[in-house]
Amino acid sequence: MQGTPLPLSAQGFPARLPVGLRPPGRIFICDDDLDFAEELASGLATSGFETVTLAGASSPNEIFDSFQPNVLLLDIFMPPPDGFEVLDQLRCDPRHKNMSLVLISGAGTSLLDVAARFCVARKMRLAATLEKPLKLADIVRICTIHTGNA
């Protein structure tokens, strides 16, 4: 199941800069399947995004603080901290309120639906929900829209 990204007008994006002046969008892929995350990061990097994965990090919070992503691709079903714990930490930190969230899972649509309702109820910036396996073209489109690099 794939949710539709929120329209840019509803997100308060700033005016677009010319392509040469835009910094690359920063994408954090938070998934416990490090091989999958690295493959996705490689595909996004080829499309012009700056990416980081959990590889080599002690926690997602370490990455949030140092990398400051525009978009978080978050696997909901993973070992602690699971996706809900990560979302709860983000909700409590105002520095991350403008980060767009793409929720992903291979555990089924019902888990994604619950996670989406969690985000909407807490006024978090939900960009999409995607069920694995993912299509790189879908991720690139969503990240392009939500980093302002369209």
Secondary structure, DSSP 8 states (H G I E B T S, - for coil): -------GGGTT------GGG----EEEEE-S-HHHHHHHHHHHHHTT-EEEESTT-S-HHHHHHHH--SEEEEESSSSSS-HHHHHHHHHT-GGGTT-EEEEEESS-HHHHHHHHHHHHHTT--EEEEEESS--HHHHHHHHHHHHT--
